[in-house]
Each structure stands twice: as structure tokens, then as C-alpha cells.
Amino acid sequence: MIESIFGWPSTRERHQSAPLLVERERYLSHVLQQGVSLDRAKAIAATLIHAVRLLEMSRSRRIDPTEILAASAAWEKDSTFRKRGVGGKYSARKFEGITRSWLRFHGLLSKPNPLEPSLDFIFGRYLHDMRITQGLAAASISSYQARIVTFLRWFSEKHEDFKDISLNEIDSYLDELRASGWGPKSVAAACCALRNFLRFCERQGWCTQDIARGIFSPRIRKGQRESRGPAWRDVRRLLKHGSSASPVELRTRAVIVLCAIYGLRRSEVVNLCLGDFDWYQETFTIHRSKKGRAQQFPIQDELGEALIKYLREGRPASSYRNVLLTIQTPYRPMRPSTVTQIINKRMKALDIASQNKGAHALRHACATQLLKNGSTLREIADFLGHRGINSVSIYAKYDPRSLRSVASFSLTSVQ
């Protein structure tokens, strides 16, 4: 395998003399079969010989995640094997990701300490409740899951019985989060997850009643009341920027149009499939990420032009039915975080002022523009896929004219 990837004899010798040659070659063969390019395979191979060096792996053995973190930190500062000096955080994350994937492929990656059996049962029931009873979106479930797992691991180190949980324990946990550097917003998100989890436990009779009501989130200073999205003139700059016909540029324009004109969430963008578009009727269907509702919209001219050009010239051939795919092999559906990165990069390139710089920033800008054009809060809520107007009433304070019209309302016409 090494002979088929590298041409220079000295390079081949360096890779073949490193430990765990068989394990490394098997993994390289696997990633090439998955559609990874030859250049990417070379980069993976180069990373793996440093992984076995920094992990001191002279033979196959199970590796703890903490060892990988230590090795990636060492790799970030290691300048001996680099032609361009030390690496940065991106280089360390890349090293960590490749090393984890290689170890996981061979079953050599140790799992974190599992929860206590009783806590495993409680957590499993809670996941089922979030999915089935509460009907939460996948993103919300993932967010709550990560925070509750962190809390339960902390709790299991101190107590054997879940019934020992109390508000004093919750306060101690939150104090430790603050001491470790968590800011008010992160602590508030942890409080929200804990309240949801403990309400479920209360219904099951697993903890003291009303304990969730005693968890108070820290106050978050909101500062000046300014829009969290860019001005609409800057959104138009985003839509007009870029004349390149490269696959990256074509995909970027399609993403920005979907987020700016239709106010889609990033998860809704990546979940769009080819079958959701009816080109004869010039409509497409959005499957809302929250509550799973479906909405149909007309295909606006800018969206039609952007998508057709991307599908013809930018989208790689793939068995996946998602509209937007990755640029690099192996081709697969984009992740929601990629949508944020695409918009963030373009807004920074154009020096666009905005409190947020992602898909939700364009959603805010879309809602604010609809309000300025005379749409009611109920109409905006329907357009954005909200069930009530409470979620969109926040936009009213961003439009002074709307506030003036509310302030000028007179009761003399009411009978």
C-alpha cells in the first residue's frame, strides 16, 4: 500500500520503518476505498507515523482519549518534523481526528468511563422521553444529551444512589463549571438541560419533587438592543458577491440564498433533498427541524438560478439524495456546522457588521426585513416555521417604525 501512495524511495522507507505498518496500511486501504483522494491519503499516512511516535506505540494496544489529547498538544508544539514551524489549534484538531479514526477502525480506542448501571437506565429512559414524548428536534436532543452526560459522570463519582441528588449537589456542580471557566451563557444552557432532565425524573418518582424549580439560570447582560443579524443592504452584498464558477462558490451562493431569502435554519438547509423540489410547479418543501412540520414555498428566481447552476456545474455525482454535498471526497451530506462556516467566512471577507455571523444571523435579517415590509408577526412566524408569535416578537424592537405604530395606537376607536 505504501508503495502505491508514495513515489520517493526515502519517503517509502520512512513510512515502512515506522511501527504498526500493517495497521496503518489497512486503514489507508480503507479510506481509499471510501473515495478519499490520493493527496488526502498521503496526509493521513504522514499524520499516522507521528501518531504512533507521540503515543509511543511499538505494538497494538488500547489508547485512552486522554493520551490522544496529550499527543495532539505535543504535536501542536512540535517543530522538529515541520518545515513551516509549529502548528496551530487547527493542526492539533486535525491530528486528533485522524488518530481517533484510525484507532476506532482497529477497535483500539478506549471508551470514556461508562455511567453507573442505574444511571445508564435513567439516561436511556430520558433519551426515549425526549425523542418520543417531548418530540424534541435532533439538535436539541444532542445538546441536552451532552450536558446531562457530563453532569451524570460528575455525579456518579460522588454518589452511588441517584436519590441522593439535591439542590446542594446541583449548586456544587454549577460552581465547578464556573470555576473551570464556563461563562454565564454556558452555565445557563447547563441549567436549562438540568431542569428538563430533572422534571422527567420527578415524573418518574426518581428524585425529590420540585427540585427542578429550584435551579435558577444566571442573569445574562444583553447590552444594547441591536439586531443580531446584518442590515439588509449587507445581505444583498452577500447575495451579489462572487462571480466564480467553482464548486465552492456555487455551493456558497446556494446556501446564502436559502438562509437569507427563506430564513432557513442550518439543519433545514443540509436536510434538503432532490425530491423536495418540484421544478414543474416551481415549489419546494421544507421539513422543519422543530416538530417535524412540512411547509411549501415557491422557488424564487435567485434560488432557482443558484440551485440549477450548482446542480449542473458544482454538485458532485453521489448516491446521496441531499442537495448540498461536501466538496472533498468522500462526497457526503454537509454538516450543519459547515453552513455556519460558509456564511461566517463570507461575512468576514466582506467586513459585514453583525452580532452573529452564521445562518441564524441571516434568519434574523430576513425576519427584520419582512417586518419592515409590512408583514405581521403572525405572518413572519408562519414563514419561519414558528408555531406562535412569541419567538418572533423579539424582532419588533429592531424596527423603530413598527414601535412607533404600536405606540400611536389609540383606544378611542375601540367600542
MOCORZI-V596143 format. One line per field, one symbol per residue. ss: DSSP state (A for helix, B for strand, O for the rest). burial: I if it has 24 or more other C-alpha atoms within 12 Angstrom, else O. A space follows every 50 residues. Layout:
ss: ???
burial: ???
This chain:
ss: OAAAAOOOAAAAAAAAAOOOAAAAAAAAAAAAAOOOOAAAAAAAAAAAAA AAAAOOOOOOOOBOAAAAAAAAAAAAAOOOOOOOOOOOAAAAAAAAAAAA AAAAAOOOBOOOOOOOAAAAAAAAAAAAAAAAAOOOOAAAAAAAAAAAAA AAAAAAOOOOOAAAOOAAAAAAAAAAAAAOOOOAAAAAAAAAAAAAAAAA AAAAOOOOOOOAAAOOOOOOOOOOOOOOOOOAAAAAAAAAOOOOOOAAAA AAAAAAAAAAAOOOOAAAAAOOBAAABBOOOOBBBBBOOOOOOBBBBBOO AAAAAAAAAAAAAAOOOOOOOBOOBOOOOOOOBOOAAAAAAAAAAAAAAO OOOOOOOOAAAAAAAAAAAAAAOOOOAAAAAAAAOOOOOOOOAAAAAAOA AAAAAAAOOOAAAOO
burial: IIOOIOOOOOOOOOIIOIIIIOIIIOIIIOIIOOOOOIOOIIOIIIIIII IIIIIOIOOOOOIOIOOIIOIIIIIIOOOOOOOOOOOOOOIIOIIIOIII IIIOOOOOOOOOOOIOOOIOOIIOOIIOOIOOOOOIIOOIIOOIIOIIII IIIIIIOOOOOIIOIIIOIIIOIIOOIOOOOOOOOOIOIIIIIIIIIIII IIOOOIOOOOIIOOIOIOOOOOOOOOIIIIIIOIIIOIIOOOOOOOIIII IIIIIIIIIIIIIIIIIIIIIIIIOIIOOOOOOIIIIIIIOOOOOOIOIO OOIIOIIOOIIOOIIIOOOOOIIIIIIOOIIIIIOIOIIIOIIIOIIOOO OIOIIIIIIIIIIIIIIIIIIIOOOOIOOIIIIIIIOOOOOIIOIIIIIO OIOOOOOOOOOOOOO
